[in-house]
Amino acid sequence: MHDRVCRRTRRPIVVMAAAAVFMLSASAFAGTPRLGVGCGTGASIVGSDTGGKVTLGSGSGVCTLIFSGTYTNAPACTAMNETNGGAQAVAAGVKTTTTQLTVAVPWADGDTIAYLCTMY
């Protein structure tokens, strides 16, 4: 009987511990990156290091986002130009380092670039 009670009470503890680790790891990457060179005058960003959207400003080119922290490994990221100057959405070329994400894709000023990054 005692053995069954111990097994039952350990499960919630393990689940709660795993949830705490997940929440702490997610909050560690919750900072919003800064806009670097190439995003254009008046560009804006919403989201976090792990995902968000950049609205390009005027005179945009290859847009660089500077992560809020420095990571052990360069994250695996993807990006998509959602508006593409009014045409269909198109995948963007990305390059990452431990401190930044660089996004290059054909676009027009004012386009919205969505990005997702996975830290590991």
DSSP file (Angstrom, degrees, kcal/mol; ACC not computed):
  #  RESIDUE AA STRUCTURE BP1 BP2  ACC     N-H-->O    O-->H-N    N-H-->O    O-->H-N    TCO  KAPPA ALPHA  PHI   PSI    X-CA   Y-CA   Z-CA
    1    1 A M     >        0   0    0      0, 0.0     4,-1.9     0, 0.0     5,-0.2   0.000 360.0 360.0 360.0 -47.9    0.0    0.0    0.0
    2    2 A H  H  >  +     0   0    0      1,-0.2     4,-2.3     2,-0.2     5,-0.2   0.882 360.0  55.6 -58.2 -39.4    2.7    2.4    1.0
    3    3 A D  H  > S+     0   0    0      1,-0.2     4,-2.1     2,-0.2    -1,-0.2   0.894 106.9  49.1 -62.3 -41.8    4.5    1.8   -2.3
    4    4 A R  H  > S+     0   0    0      2,-0.2     4,-2.0     1,-0.2    -1,-0.2   0.891 110.5  50.5 -66.0 -39.4    1.4    2.7   -4.4
    5    5 A V  H  X S+     0   0    0     -4,-1.9     4,-2.2     2,-0.2    -2,-0.2   0.908 110.1  50.1 -64.9 -42.7    0.9    5.9   -2.4
    6    6 A C  H  X S+     0   0    0     -4,-2.3     4,-1.6     1,-0.2    -2,-0.2   0.915 110.4  49.7 -62.8 -43.3    4.6    6.9   -3.0
    7    7 A R  H  X S+     0   0    0     -4,-2.1     4,-1.2     1,-0.2    -1,-0.2   0.900 112.0  48.5 -63.2 -40.1    4.3    6.3   -6.7
    8    8 A R  H  < S+     0   0    0     -4,-2.0    -1,-0.2     1,-0.2    -2,-0.2   0.889 112.3  47.2 -67.9 -39.2    1.2    8.3   -7.0
    9    9 A T  H  X S+     0   0    0     -4,-2.2     4,-0.9     1,-0.2    -1,-0.2   0.747 105.9  58.9 -78.4 -21.5    2.6   11.3   -5.1
   10   10 A R  H  X S+     0   0    0     -4,-1.6     4,-2.5    -5,-0.2     5,-0.2   0.848  94.2  66.0 -73.5 -33.8    5.8   11.4   -7.0
   11   11 A R  H  X S+     0   0    0     -4,-1.2     4,-2.5     1,-0.2     5,-0.2   0.928 101.2  45.9 -57.4 -50.5    4.1   11.9  -10.4
   12   12 A P  H  > S+     0   0    0      0, 0.0     4,-2.7     0, 0.0    -1,-0.2   0.881 112.1  53.3 -62.1 -34.0    2.7   15.4   -9.6
   13   13 A I  H  X S+     0   0    0     -4,-0.9     4,-2.3     2,-0.2    -2,-0.2   0.924 110.2  46.6 -65.3 -42.9    6.1   16.4   -8.2
   14   14 A V  H  X S+     0   0    0     -4,-2.5     4,-2.4     2,-0.2    -1,-0.2   0.917 113.7  48.5 -64.4 -43.5    7.9   15.4  -11.3
   15   15 A V  H  X S+     0   0    0     -4,-2.5     4,-2.3    -5,-0.2    -2,-0.2   0.916 112.4  48.2 -63.7 -43.6    5.3   17.1  -13.5
   16   16 A M  H  X S+     0   0    0     -4,-2.7     4,-2.1    -5,-0.2    -1,-0.2   0.890 111.6  50.1 -65.4 -38.7    5.5   20.3  -11.5
   17   17 A A  H  X S+     0   0    0     -4,-2.3     4,-2.2     2,-0.2    -2,-0.2   0.919 111.0  48.9 -65.5 -42.9    9.4   20.3  -11.6
   18   18 A A  H  X S+     0   0    0     -4,-2.4     4,-2.3     1,-0.2    -2,-0.2   0.899 110.9  50.6 -63.6 -40.2    9.4   19.8  -15.4
   19   19 A A  H  X S+     0   0    0     -4,-2.3     4,-2.6     2,-0.2    -1,-0.2   0.894 109.2  51.5 -64.3 -39.6    6.9   22.6  -15.8
   20   20 A A  H  X S+     0   0    0     -4,-2.1     4,-2.4     2,-0.2    -2,-0.2   0.910 110.0  48.6 -63.9 -42.4    9.1   24.9  -13.6
   21   21 A V  H  X S+     0   0    0     -4,-2.2     4,-2.3     2,-0.2    -2,-0.2   0.915 112.1  49.6 -63.6 -42.6   12.2   24.1  -15.7
   22   22 A F  H  X S+     0   0    0     -4,-2.3     4,-2.2     2,-0.2    -2,-0.2   0.929 112.1  47.0 -61.5 -46.5   10.2   24.8  -18.9
   23   23 A M  H  X S+     0   0    0     -4,-2.6     4,-2.2     1,-0.2    -2,-0.2   0.894 112.7  49.4 -65.5 -39.6    8.9   28.1  -17.7
   24   24 A L  H  X S+     0   0    0     -4,-2.4     4,-1.3     1,-0.2    -1,-0.2   0.899 111.4  48.7 -66.5 -39.5   12.3   29.3  -16.4
   25   25 A S  H  X S+     0   0    0     -4,-2.3     4,-0.6     1,-0.2    -2,-0.2   0.883 111.9  49.5 -68.9 -35.9   14.0   28.4  -19.7
   26   26 A A  H >< S+     0   0    0     -4,-2.2     3,-1.0     1,-0.2    -2,-0.2   0.900 110.3  49.8 -67.9 -40.2   11.3   30.2  -21.7
   27   27 A S  H >< S+     0   0    0     -4,-2.2     3,-1.4     1,-0.2    -1,-0.2   0.764  98.7  67.6 -71.7 -22.1   11.6   33.3  -19.6
   28   28 A A  H 3< S+     0   0    0     -4,-1.3    -1,-0.2     1,-0.3     3,-0.2   0.777 108.3  38.6 -65.9 -24.3   15.4   33.3  -20.0
   29   29 A F  T << S+     0   0    0     -3,-1.0    20,-0.8    -4,-0.6    21,-0.7   0.002  85.3 106.9-112.6  27.1   14.9   34.1  -23.7
   30   30 A A    <   +     0   0    0     -3,-1.4    -1,-0.1    18,-0.2    -2,-0.1   0.558  47.6 111.6 -86.3  -7.6   11.9   36.5  -23.2
   31   31 A G  S    S-     0   0    0     -3,-0.2    18,-1.5    -4,-0.2    37,-0.3  -0.310  70.8-118.5 -66.5 149.8   13.9   39.7  -24.0
   32   32 A T        -     0   0    0     16,-0.2    16,-0.2    35,-0.1    -1,-0.1  -0.758  28.9-122.6 -87.8 130.8   13.1   41.6  -27.1
   33   33 A P        -     0   0    0      0, 0.0     2,-0.3     0, 0.0    34,-0.2  -0.310  23.7-117.6 -67.6 156.6   16.0   41.9  -29.6
   34   34 A R  E     -A   66   0A   0     32,-2.5    32,-3.0    33,-0.1     2,-0.5  -0.670  27.8-109.5 -89.6 149.7   17.2   45.4  -30.7
   35   35 A L  E     -A   65   0A   0     -2,-0.3    30,-0.2    30,-0.2     3,-0.1  -0.684  41.0-173.3 -78.6 128.4   17.0   46.4  -34.3
   36   36 A G    >   -     0   0    0     28,-3.7     3,-0.9    -2,-0.5    -1,-0.1  -0.046  39.3 -34.7-100.9-153.0   20.4   46.6  -35.8
   37   37 A V  T 3  S+     0   0    0      1,-0.2    27,-1.8     2,-0.1    -1,-0.3  -0.269 116.5  28.2 -67.8 152.2   21.6   47.9  -39.2
   38   38 A G  T 3  S+     0   0    0     25,-0.2    23,-3.7    21,-0.1    -1,-0.2   0.334  82.0 105.8  87.2  -6.0   19.6   47.4  -42.4
   39   39 A C  S <  S-     0   0    0     -3,-0.9    18,-2.9    21,-0.2    21,-0.2   0.628  82.3-121.0 -83.4 -11.7   16.1   47.4  -40.9
   40   40 A G    >   -     0   0    0     19,-0.3     3,-1.5    16,-0.2     2,-0.3   0.080  34.0 -54.3  93.9 156.8   15.4   50.9  -42.2
   41   41 A T  B 3  S+D   58   0B   0     17,-2.5    17,-2.2     1,-0.3    19,-0.1  -0.517 125.1  15.4 -69.5 127.6   14.4   54.2  -40.6
   42   42 A G  T 3  S+     0   0    0     -2,-0.3    -1,-0.3    15,-0.2    -2,-0.1   0.570  87.8 155.9  85.2   9.7   11.3   53.9  -38.5
   43   43 A A    <   -     0   0    0     -3,-1.5     2,-0.3    15,-0.1    -1,-0.2  -0.281  22.4-162.5 -64.9 155.3   11.4   50.1  -38.3
   44   44 A S  E     -E   55   0C   0     11,-2.1    11,-2.5    -5,-0.1     2,-0.3  -0.952   8.0-157.8-139.5 160.4    9.7   48.4  -35.3
   45   45 A I  E     -E   54   0C   0     -2,-0.3     2,-0.3     9,-0.2     9,-0.2  -0.997   6.7-176.2-140.1 142.1    9.8   45.1  -33.6
   46   46 A V  E     +E   53   0C   0      7,-2.2     7,-2.4    -2,-0.3     2,-0.3  -0.982  51.4  39.2-131.4 146.7    7.4   43.1  -31.4
   47   47 A G  E    S-E   52   0C   0     -2,-0.3     5,-0.3     5,-0.2     2,-0.2  -0.872  78.2 -77.6 121.5-153.4    8.1   39.7  -29.8
   48   48 A S  E >   -E   51   0C   0      3,-3.0     3,-0.8    -2,-0.3   -16,-0.2  -0.716  50.1 -79.1-138.7-175.1   11.1   38.1  -28.1
   49   49 A D  T 3  S+     0   0    0    -18,-1.5   -19,-0.1   -20,-0.8     3,-0.1   0.796 128.0  51.2 -61.8 -27.4   14.4   36.5  -29.0
   50   50 A T  T 3  S-     0   0    0    -21,-0.7    67,-2.5     1,-0.3     2,-0.2   0.595 126.4 -16.0 -90.6 -10.7   12.5   33.3  -29.8
   51   51 A G  E <  S+EF  48 116C   0     -3,-0.8    -3,-3.0    65,-0.3     2,-0.3  -0.825  71.8 116.4 174.8 147.3    9.9   34.8  -32.1
   52   52 A G  E     -EF  47 115C   0     63,-2.0    63,-2.5    -5,-0.3     2,-0.4  -0.984  46.9 -84.9 172.8-166.5    8.3   38.0  -33.3
   53   53 A K  E     -EF  46 114C   0     -7,-2.4    -7,-2.2    -2,-0.3     2,-0.5  -0.992  20.7-158.2-135.5 140.8    7.7   40.4  -36.2
   54   54 A V  E     -EF  45 113C   0     59,-2.8    59,-3.1    -2,-0.4     2,-0.7  -0.972   6.9-154.9-115.7 127.9    9.7   43.2  -37.6
   55   55 A T  E     -EF  44 112C   0    -11,-2.5   -11,-2.1    -2,-0.5    57,-0.2  -0.926  27.7-130.2-100.0 117.8    8.0   45.9  -39.7
   56   56 A L        -     0   0    0     55,-2.7    54,-0.5    -2,-0.7   -16,-0.2  -0.322  17.2-144.3 -71.4 147.6   10.7   47.3  -41.9
   57   57 A G    >   -     0   0    0    -18,-2.9     3,-0.7     1,-0.2    53,-0.4  -0.180  39.6 -61.2 -94.3-168.1   11.3   51.0  -42.2
   58   58 A S  B 3  S+D   41   0B   0    -17,-2.2   -17,-2.5     1,-0.2    -1,-0.2  -0.537 119.5  23.0 -79.5 145.0   12.3   53.2  -45.2
   59   59 A G  T 3  S+     0   0    0    -19,-0.2   -19,-0.3    -2,-0.2    -1,-0.2   0.796  87.9 170.2  72.3  30.2   15.6   52.4  -46.8
   60   60 A S    <   +     0   0    0     -3,-0.7   -21,-0.2   -21,-0.2    -1,-0.2  -0.321   9.5 152.5 -75.4 157.3   15.7   48.9  -45.5
   61   61 A G        -     0   0    0    -23,-3.7     2,-0.7    45,-0.0    44,-0.2  -0.348  63.3  -4.1-145.8-132.1   18.2   46.2  -46.6
   62   62 A V  S    S-     0   0    0     -2,-0.1     2,-0.4    42,-0.1    42,-0.2  -0.684  78.4-143.7 -74.9 115.5   19.7   43.2  -44.9
   63   63 A C  E     - B   0 103A   0     40,-1.7    40,-3.2    -2,-0.7     2,-0.5  -0.679  13.5-161.4 -92.7 131.5   18.1   43.5  -41.4
   64   64 A T  E     - B   0 102A   0    -27,-1.8   -28,-3.7    -2,-0.4     2,-0.5  -0.946   2.2-162.5-114.6 129.7   20.0   42.5  -38.3
   65   65 A L  E     -AB  35 101A   0     36,-3.4    36,-2.6    -2,-0.5     2,-0.7  -0.932  11.7-146.7-107.4 132.2   18.4   41.8  -34.9
   66   66 A I  E     -AB  34 100A   0    -32,-3.0   -32,-2.5    -2,-0.5    34,-0.3  -0.885  21.9-126.0-102.7 116.0   20.6   41.9  -31.8
   67   67 A F        -     0   0    0     32,-1.9   -35,-0.1    -2,-0.7   -33,-0.1  -0.122  13.7-122.3 -58.6 154.4   19.5   39.3  -29.2
   68   68 A S  S    S+     0   0    0    -37,-0.3     2,-0.3   -39,-0.1    -1,-0.1   0.663  93.9  21.6 -72.7 -16.2   18.8   40.5  -25.7
   69   69 A G  S    S-     0   0    0    -38,-0.1     2,-0.5    29,-0.1    -2,-0.1  -0.864  83.6-105.2-139.7 174.6   21.4   38.0  -24.4
   70   70 A T        -     0   0    0     -2,-0.3     2,-0.2     4,-0.0    29,-0.2  -0.927  39.2-152.1-105.1 129.9   24.4   36.1  -25.5
   71   71 A Y        -     0   0    0     27,-2.1     3,-0.0    -2,-0.5    27,-0.0  -0.671  22.2-124.8-107.0 156.6   23.7   32.4  -26.0
   72   72 A T  S    S+     0   0    0     -2,-0.2     2,-0.3     1,-0.1    26,-0.1   0.903  99.2  25.2 -62.9 -43.8   25.9   29.3  -25.7
   73   73 A N  S    S-     0   0    0     25,-0.1    47,-0.2    24,-0.1    -1,-0.1  -0.921  93.4-102.7-121.3 147.0   24.9   28.2  -29.3
   74   74 A A        -     0   0    0     -2,-0.3    24,-0.2    22,-0.1    22,-0.1  -0.552  51.1-115.9 -63.9 127.5   23.7   30.2  -32.2
   75   75 A P        -     0   0    0      0, 0.0     2,-0.7     0, 0.0    44,-0.2  -0.216  17.3-114.0 -67.3 156.8   20.0   29.5  -32.3
   76   76 A A  E     +G  118   0C   0     42,-2.2    42,-2.8    -3,-0.1     2,-0.3  -0.839  48.4 178.5 -88.8 118.9   18.3   27.7  -35.2
   77   77 A C  E     -G  117   0C   0     -2,-0.7     2,-0.3    40,-0.2    40,-0.2  -0.883  23.1-169.7-127.3 153.2   16.0   30.3  -36.8
   78   78 A T  E     -G  116   0C   0     38,-2.4    38,-2.4    -2,-0.3     2,-0.3  -0.942  10.5-168.9-130.7 157.1   13.6   30.7  -39.8
   79   79 A A  E     -G  115   0C   0     13,-0.5    13,-2.6    -2,-0.3     2,-0.4  -0.990   5.4-164.6-147.1 153.7   12.0   33.8  -41.2
   80   80 A M  E     -GH 114  91C   0     34,-2.6    34,-2.7    -2,-0.3     2,-1.0  -0.999  23.2-133.4-141.1 132.4    9.3   34.7  -43.6
   81   81 A N  E     -GH 113  90C   0      9,-3.1     9,-1.6    -2,-0.4    32,-0.2  -0.784  27.0-173.3 -83.0 105.0    8.4   37.9  -45.4
   82   82 A E  S    S+     0   0    0     30,-2.3    -1,-0.2    -2,-1.0     7,-0.1   0.825  78.6  30.4 -73.4 -32.1    4.7   37.9  -44.7
   83   83 A T  S >  S-     0   0    0     29,-0.8     3,-2.5    -3,-0.1     4,-0.3   0.806  75.3-173.2-100.6 -33.6    3.7   40.9  -46.9
   84   84 A N  G >  S-     0   0    0      1,-0.3     3,-2.1    28,-0.3    23,-0.1   0.821  75.2 -58.1  44.8  46.3    6.4   40.7  -49.6
   85   85 A G  G 3  S-     0   0    0      1,-0.3    -1,-0.3    23,-0.2     3,-0.1   0.765 106.8 -49.5  60.2  25.5    5.3   44.0  -51.2
   86   86 A G  G <  S+     0   0    0     -3,-2.5    -1,-0.3     1,-0.3    -2,-0.2   0.296 118.6 106.1  95.7  -9.1    1.8   42.7  -51.7
   87   87 A A  S <  S-     0   0    0     -3,-2.1    -1,-0.3    -4,-0.3     3,-0.1  -0.197  84.1 -58.5 -88.1-173.2    2.9   39.4  -53.3
   88   88 A Q        -     0   0    0      1,-0.1    -1,-0.2    -3,-0.1    -5,-0.1  -0.295  67.0 -89.7 -64.6 152.1    2.8   35.9  -51.8
   89   89 A A        -     0   0    0     -7,-0.1     2,-0.4    -3,-0.1    -7,-0.2  -0.285  47.5-161.2 -59.4 148.4    4.8   35.3  -48.6
   90   90 A V  E     -H   81   0C   0     -9,-1.6    -9,-3.1    -3,-0.1    -6,-0.1  -0.995  20.1-109.3-138.7 141.2    8.4   34.2  -49.2
   91   91 A A  E     -H   80   0C   0     -2,-0.4     2,-0.3   -11,-0.2   -11,-0.3  -0.369  34.7-138.1 -66.0 146.6   10.9   32.5  -47.0
   92   92 A A        -     0   0    0    -13,-2.6   -13,-0.5    13,-0.1     2,-0.4  -0.788  12.9-116.1-107.0 150.0   13.9   34.6  -45.9
   93   93 A G  E     -C  104   0A   0     11,-2.8    11,-3.1    -2,-0.3     2,-0.3  -0.710  39.2-169.5 -80.4 133.5   17.5   33.7  -45.8
   94   94 A V  E     -C  103   0A   0     -2,-0.4     2,-0.3     9,-0.2     9,-0.2  -0.921  18.3-174.3-127.5 152.9   18.8   33.8  -42.2
   95   95 A K  E     -C  102   0A   0      7,-1.9     7,-3.1    -2,-0.3     2,-0.3  -0.986  14.2-165.7-141.1 134.7   22.2   33.6  -40.5
   96   96 A T  E     +C  101   0A   0     -2,-0.3     2,-0.2     5,-0.2     5,-0.2  -0.894  13.4 178.5-124.1 153.5   22.7   33.5  -36.8
   97   97 A T        -     0   0    0      3,-2.4   -24,-0.1    -2,-0.3   -26,-0.0  -0.718  54.7 -87.7-128.3-175.5   25.4   33.9  -34.3
   98   98 A T  S    S+     0   0    0     -2,-0.2   -27,-2.1   -24,-0.2   -25,-0.1   0.613 127.7  32.8 -71.9  -9.7   25.3   33.7  -30.5
   99   99 A T  S    S+     0   0    0      1,-0.2   -32,-1.9   -29,-0.2     2,-0.3   0.533 119.4  26.6-122.4 -10.9   24.4   37.4  -30.4
  100  100 A Q  E     -B   66   0A   0    -34,-0.3    -3,-2.4   -67,-0.1     2,-0.4  -0.989  50.5-140.5-155.6 161.6   22.3   38.2  -33.5
  101  101 A L  E     -BC  65  96A   0    -36,-2.6   -36,-3.4    -2,-0.3     2,-0.5  -0.994  19.1-161.2-121.5 126.4   20.0   37.1  -36.3
  102  102 A T  E     -BC  64  95A   0     -7,-3.1    -7,-1.9    -2,-0.4     2,-0.5  -0.947   6.6-165.0-111.5 128.3   20.5   38.5  -39.8
  103  103 A V  E     +BC  63  94A   0    -40,-3.2   -40,-1.7    -2,-0.5     2,-0.4  -0.953   8.4 179.2-118.5 125.8   17.6   38.3  -42.2
  104  104 A A  E     + C   0  93A   0    -11,-3.1   -11,-2.8    -2,-0.5   -42,-0.1  -0.989  20.6 131.4-128.4 124.4   18.0   38.8  -46.0
  105  105 A V        -     0   0    0     -2,-0.4     2,-0.3   -13,-0.2   -13,-0.1  -0.965  62.7 -88.0-161.4 152.2   15.1   38.5  -48.4
  106  106 A P        +     0   0    0      0, 0.0     2,-0.3     0, 0.0   -16,-0.1  -0.551  67.1 147.3 -65.4 127.9   13.7   40.6  -51.3
  107  107 A W        -     0   0    0     -2,-0.3     2,-0.3   -47,-0.1     3,-0.0  -0.962  43.9-121.4-154.7 170.3   11.3   43.1  -49.7
  108  108 A A    >   -     0   0    0     -2,-0.3     3,-2.2     1,-0.1   -23,-0.2  -0.857  47.7 -85.5-113.5 152.8    9.8   46.5  -49.9
  109  109 A D  T 3  S+     0   0    0     -2,-0.3   -51,-0.2     1,-0.3   -52,-0.2  -0.306 117.7  30.7 -53.0 138.4   10.0   49.1  -47.2
  110  110 A G  T 3  S+     0   0    0    -54,-0.5    -1,-0.3   -53,-0.4   -53,-0.1   0.306  86.3 138.6  91.5  -9.0    7.1   48.5  -44.7
  111  111 A D    <   -     0   0    0     -3,-2.2   -55,-2.7   -54,-0.2     2,-0.5  -0.278  52.2-124.4 -64.9 156.7    7.0   44.7  -45.2
  112  112 A T  E     -F   55   0C   0    -57,-0.2   -30,-2.3    -3,-0.1   -29,-0.8  -0.923  20.0-162.7-108.0 124.8    6.5   42.5  -42.1
  113  113 A I  E     -FG  54  81C   0    -59,-3.1   -59,-2.8    -2,-0.5     2,-0.4  -0.933   4.4-160.1-108.2 121.1    9.1   39.9  -41.4
  114  114 A A  E     -FG  53  80C   0    -34,-2.7   -34,-2.6    -2,-0.5     2,-0.3  -0.825  13.1-174.2 -98.5 139.4    8.1   37.1  -39.0
  115  115 A Y  E     -FG  52  79C   0    -63,-2.5   -63,-2.0    -2,-0.4     2,-0.4  -0.970  15.0-167.6-135.5 150.8   10.9   35.0  -37.3
  116  116 A L  E     -FG  51  78C   0    -38,-2.4   -38,-2.4    -2,-0.3     2,-0.4  -0.999   9.3-173.0-134.8 133.7   11.1   32.0  -35.1
  117  117 A C  E     - G   0  77C   0    -67,-2.5     2,-0.5    -2,-0.4   -40,-0.2  -0.986  10.8-155.8-129.5 139.3   14.2   30.9  -33.2
  118  118 A T  E     - G   0  76C   0    -42,-2.8   -42,-2.2    -2,-0.4     2,-0.3  -0.963  12.0-150.9-113.8 124.0   14.9   27.8  -31.2
  119  119 A M              0   0    0     -2,-0.5   -45,-0.1   -44,-0.2   -90,-0.0  -0.678 360.0 360.0 -89.6 147.2   17.6   27.9  -28.6
  120  120 A Y              0   0    0     -2,-0.3    -1,-0.1   -47,-0.2   -46,-0.1   0.314 360.0 360.0-145.5 360.0   19.4   24.7  -27.7
